[in-house]
Amino acid sequence: MNSDFETQIKILSLAKCLRGFGVVDLKQLLSITSKALWKKGEDAFLEGDSGRDMFIICAGKISIWRINGGNRLELAILLAGESFGEMGLVDVGKRSAGAQAMEDTLALRIRYERLHEVPNAASILYRNIAKELASRLIHANDIIVFQAQHGETTSPPTENKGADNNGTTN
C-alpha cells in the first residue's frame, strides 16, 4: 500500500462524519466519491450558491465564512479529517456559508445524486451528519443566549467541554 493512500485512510478513519462505518460501507461510500482540489485562496463555493455536494478534507485547510456588513466573517477553520457542505446533502436550499481554501486543499467530494447507490453507507452518513448539525445548533444557541445576557459584541468564553477547533462538541 502506498504511503499517500495509507495517510488518506488514516485521515478518513478520524473523520467524524465517517464514525461507525465498517470496511464494506466505507469502501462503498468511497466508490461513489470523487476528488476535489482547490488552490490557496480559491473558493470551494460561495454563500448563496446552490450545491448538493459534501466534502471531507484529506489535506489542507478550509475557511468557512459568511458575509456580514459587506465583509467576510470567518466562522470556522477546518483541517484534515473534517467535513463541510453537509447541509447540501440534507437541504436543497442555497449554501448558508462560503468555503475558501486557506492553503492548497484536497478533499473527497460526496455527491447527493450518487448517495442512493450505497444506501447502507448513506444511512450511516446521514445519521452522523444529523449528530454534527445538532451539535452545531446547540453551540449556536449557546452563543445567542450568551450574547443576549452579556451584550451582542461579547463572545462567550471558550470551554473545553469536548469542543473541537470548530467550537462543535464531540
C-alpha positions as CSV (number, residue, x, y, z in Angstrom):
1,M,0.0,0.0,0.0
2,N,1.5,3.4,-0.9
3,S,2.0,6.0,1.9
4,D,-0.3,8.6,0.4
5,F,-3.2,6.1,0.3
6,E,-2.4,5.0,3.9
7,T,-2.4,8.6,5.1
8,Q,-5.8,9.3,3.4
9,I,-7.3,6.1,5.0
10,K,-6.0,7.2,8.5
11,I,-7.4,10.7,8.0
12,L,-10.8,9.2,6.9
13,S,-10.8,7.0,9.9
14,L,-10.7,10.1,12.1
15,A,-13.5,11.9,10.2
16,K,-16.5,12.5,12.5
17,C,-18.8,12.0,9.5
18,L,-17.5,8.5,9.0
19,R,-17.7,7.2,12.5
20,G,-19.4,3.8,12.7
21,F,-18.5,2.9,9.2
22,G,-17.4,-0.7,8.7
23,V,-14.9,-1.6,6.0
24,V,-17.6,-2.6,3.5
25,D,-19.7,0.5,4.0
26,L,-16.6,2.7,3.8
27,K,-15.5,1.0,0.5
28,Q,-19.0,1.5,-0.9
29,L,-19.0,5.2,0.0
30,L,-15.5,5.7,-1.4
31,S,-16.7,4.1,-4.6
32,I,-19.1,7.0,-5.3
33,T,-16.7,9.8,-4.3
34,S,-14.5,12.0,-6.4
35,K,-11.5,14.2,-5.7
36,A,-11.9,17.9,-5.2
37,L,-8.8,20.2,-5.4
38,W,-8.5,23.9,-4.6
39,K,-5.5,26.2,-4.7
40,K,-4.8,28.6,-1.8
41,G,-7.4,31.4,-1.9
42,E,-9.8,29.6,-4.2
43,D,-13.4,29.3,-3.2
44,A,-14.9,25.9,-2.9
45,F,-18.3,27.6,-3.0
46,L,-19.9,30.9,-2.2
47,E,-22.6,31.8,0.3
48,G,-25.9,31.7,-1.6
49,D,-24.6,29.2,-4.2
50,S,-26.7,26.1,-4.9
51,G,-25.0,22.9,-4.4
52,R,-25.7,19.4,-3.1
53,D,-22.1,18.2,-2.6
54,M,-20.4,17.5,0.7
55,F,-16.6,17.4,1.2
56,I,-14.2,15.6,3.6
57,I,-10.8,17.3,3.8
58,C,-7.9,14.9,3.2
59,A,-5.1,17.5,3.2
60,G,-5.1,21.3,3.5
61,K,-7.2,23.9,5.4
62,I,-10.6,25.4,4.6
63,S,-12.1,28.7,6.0
64,I,-15.9,28.7,6.4
65,W,-17.3,32.3,6.2
66,R,-20.4,34.4,5.8
67,I,-20.9,37.9,4.6
68,N,-21.5,40.4,7.4
69,G,-21.7,44.1,6.7
70,G,-20.1,43.6,3.3
71,N,-17.1,41.7,4.7
72,R,-16.3,38.1,5.1
73,L,-16.7,36.9,8.7
74,E,-14.8,33.7,9.4
75,L,-17.0,31.1,11.2
76,A,-14.5,28.2,11.4
77,I,-11.3,26.9,10.1
78,L,-11.4,23.2,9.1
79,L,-8.5,20.8,8.8
80,A,-7.8,17.3,7.5
81,G,-10.5,14.8,8.7
82,E,-13.2,17.5,9.0
83,S,-16.1,17.9,6.6
84,F,-18.1,20.8,5.2
85,G,-21.1,21.3,2.8
86,E,-23.1,18.7,4.7
87,M,-26.2,20.8,4.6
88,G,-26.1,20.4,0.8
89,L,-26.9,16.7,1.2
90,V,-29.8,17.5,3.5
91,D,-31.4,20.6,2.1
92,V,-32.0,21.7,-1.5
93,G,-31.6,25.4,-0.5
94,K,-28.7,27.8,-1.1
95,R,-25.4,27.4,0.7
96,S,-25.6,29.1,4.1
97,A,-21.9,30.0,4.1
98,G,-19.0,30.1,1.8
99,A,-15.8,27.9,1.9
100,Q,-12.4,29.0,0.8
101,A,-9.1,27.1,0.7
102,M,-6.5,28.7,3.1
103,E,-3.8,26.5,1.5
104,D,-3.8,24.0,-1.3
105,T,-6.5,21.6,-0.3
106,L,-7.5,18.0,-1.3
107,A,-11.0,16.7,-0.4
108,L,-13.3,13.8,-1.1
109,R,-16.5,15.0,-2.8
110,I,-19.7,13.2,-2.0
111,R,-22.5,14.0,-4.5
112,Y,-26.1,13.8,-3.3
113,E,-27.1,12.3,-6.7
114,R,-24.9,9.2,-6.1
115,L,-25.7,8.5,-2.5
116,H,-28.7,6.3,-3.4
117,E,-26.3,3.9,-4.9
118,V,-25.0,3.0,-1.4
119,P,-28.0,3.0,0.9
120,N,-26.3,1.5,3.9
121,A,-23.4,3.9,3.8
122,A,-25.8,6.8,3.1
123,S,-27.8,5.8,6.2
124,I,-24.7,5.9,8.5
125,L,-23.5,9.2,6.9
126,Y,-26.9,10.9,7.3
127,R,-27.0,9.8,11.0
128,N,-23.6,11.3,11.6
129,I,-24.5,14.5,9.8
130,A,-27.6,14.8,11.9
131,K,-25.5,14.5,15.1
132,E,-23.0,17.1,13.8
133,L,-25.7,19.6,12.8
134,A,-27.4,19.1,16.2
135,S,-24.1,19.8,17.9
136,R,-23.6,23.0,15.9
137,L,-27.2,24.1,16.6
138,I,-26.6,23.6,20.4
139,H,-23.4,25.7,20.1
140,A,-25.1,28.4,18.1
141,N,-28.0,28.5,20.7
142,D,-25.4,28.9,23.5
143,I,-23.8,31.8,21.7
144,I,-27.2,33.5,21.2
145,V,-28.1,33.1,24.8
146,F,-24.7,34.3,26.0
147,Q,-24.9,37.4,23.8
148,A,-28.4,38.2,24.9
149,Q,-27.2,38.0,28.5
150,H,-23.9,39.9,28.0
151,G,-24.3,42.1,25.0
152,E,-24.1,41.3,21.3
153,T,-20.5,42.3,20.9
154,T,-19.2,39.9,23.6
155,S,-18.2,36.4,22.7
156,P,-18.8,33.6,25.1
157,P,-15.7,32.2,26.8
158,T,-14.3,29.1,25.2
159,E,-14.7,26.0,27.3
160,N,-13.0,22.7,26.8
161,K,-16.2,20.6,27.2
162,G,-15.1,18.3,24.3
163,A,-15.1,21.2,21.8
164,D,-13.0,20.8,18.7
165,N,-11.4,23.7,16.9
166,N,-14.8,24.5,15.2
167,G,-16.5,25.0,18.5
168,T,-18.6,22.0,18.0
169,T,-18.8,19.3,20.6
170,N,-17.5,15.8,20.2
